[in-house]
Amino acid sequence: MRLSSLYLIFLATLALCRDYRVWYTWLETGSLTNKTVYGLRYVGNWSVGLTDTQLPNSRNTKPHVLFFKPQHSVRPKAGGVIEVPKGTFRPNSILFACTHSPDGKRRAPIGCEIVIDTIKFGEGGLRPQSQNVRFPGGNQMERTSLRNFYKVKFLRFHVSWVGAREVKNVSLVLDDFMYSVP
């Protein structure tokens, strides 16, 4: 066996062993309206970065899960929409939670409801599809199925309700990312 063949086998082995989970770092805060950052498209005033809230059933081994933070208080039926490529998630499900920072320092889980929607390709062309899922506010991230969303490219996440009339410093936490999108 030639040296070049051994090198190709070595590279293939490295590719198979690679951890495709995404480790996000802090990005510049501020409006990300209609911009694409790390392959994710944002509609509304959101920033993205790491959260110091490590919920026990987060897949990541480090306390770093992707979170989206609106640049304003979240009120019922108000808040930005995040558009995420479906291929970035592990198949068929997603972990999510909402957190807030009542004292401006540590973040704590808070109950919320999010709407996941998309445009689905089906018989007769495109048709919208959505589902509402609720995070009860405990110390475990909520898992929801994505099986109903098939043949779609993007999922949109919208915080539609939080567990108080007006809550400041609310973040939507998403986990179970499989790989980054360049």
N, C-alpha and C positions, 0 to 999 in steps of 0.2 A: 504494500500500500504506500502510495507516495505521500510526501509531507503535505501537499496541498489538500489531499483528501482528508487527512487527519485534522487539519485546521478547519475544514468545512464541518466535519463531525463535531468538533469542539464548539464552534459557533452555534450549531443547531442545538446542542445540549444546553448551552447558556440561554438560548431563547426559550427553551421549554421550561427552565427553572426560574425564569424571571417572574417577579411579583408584579402583577399588573394593577394592584390597588394604587389609587392616586394619593400622593402626599401633597396637599396644597400648602402653599405659604401665603403670608399676608400679601394682599394686593392693595394698591392705592385706593383709599376710600373716596367716595364721591359718586356722582351720577354715572351710572353705567348704561343709561338709556340707549336702547337700540345698538349696543356695542356687543362684540363677541370677544370673550376673554376665556382662554383655555378651552375653546370649542363650545362654550356655553353662551347662549344669547339671553340678554336681560331686557325686559320691558318694564320700565319704572325705575325708581331711584333705589338701587340695591348695591351693597358692597359684598365682597366675598372674601373669605379667609378661613382661619382656623378658629375653632371654639375650644374654650378651656373646660367645657362641660363634657365629661367622659361618662356616658351612660353605659351601664354594665354590659348590655348585649350589642354594643357597637362592634363591628367586625374588625376594625382597625386595632392593631396592637399598640399604637401610640395614641395619645389623647388628641388626635387631630382628625376630625370629620369635617366635611365640607358644610359651611353654613352660609346662609344668605341673610343679610341684615338690611331691613328697609331704613332709609334715611329720615324717616318720620315715624310718628306714633302709628300703630296699627289700630284701626277702628273696624267695626263690622263692615264687611263688603268694601273695604279699602285696603290698599296695599299693592305692591308690585306683582308682576307676573314673571316667572322665570321659565325660560324655554330650554329644555335639556335634551340632548340627543338620547333616544331610548337605548342605543347601543352601548352607552357608557355604564348601564346598570347590569348587574348580574341578572340572568334570565328570570323572568316571571315574578319578581317581587322587589320591594324597596323598603328600607328602614327609614322612618322619619320621626321627628319630634319638633316641638317648639320650646324655646327657652326665652327667658327675659332676665333682665338685670335690674331688680328693684332698687338696689343701692348704688348702681353704676360700677360695681366691682365684679363680684362673682355672679355667674349665670346659674339660674335654676330652671327646671322644667316647668312649663305652664300648659294647661289644657288648651287645645285649639282644634279647629277644623280646617282642612285644606281641600281645595278642589283640584283634581288632576283632570285635565282635559286635553284633547288632541283632535285632529282631523283624521278620520280613518278612511283608508281606501277599501271600498267594498263593492258589491254589485250595485250598479247604477251610479258609480262615480264616488265622489267624496261625500262623507257625512260626518258631522261632529259627534264626538263621544266624550262622556265625562263621568266621573264618580267622585262622590264626597266621602272623605275618610276623616275620622276623628282621633286625635291623640288625647287620651284621658288625663295626662299630666303626671303620671307616675315616674319612677326612676328607670323604666325600661323603654327603649325606643319601640314604636309601634311598627309592625310589619303589615304591609298591605300587598295584595296580589296585583300583578300587572298583566295577568293572563287575558283579560278582556281587551287589552290594547295590543292587537296584532296587526302586522303590516303597517306600522306607523314609524315615522322617523324621529318625531319629537314628542316629548311630554311637556305640558305646561303646568306649573304649580302656582297656586294662588291661595294665600291665607285669607279665608273668608270669615273666620270667627276666632276670637281669643277669649280666655276665661275671665274677662273683666271688661268694663265699659270702655276704658281706654288704658292701654298698657304701653309704656315706653320701652325702648331697647329690646324689642322682640326679634328673635332670629328663627328662621326655619332651618332645621338641621336635616340633612339628607345623607344617607350612608348606603353602603353596598355598591360602591363604584367598582367597576372591573378594570378599567384602563382609562388613561387620559386621551383626550381627543386633541390632536395637534392643531 
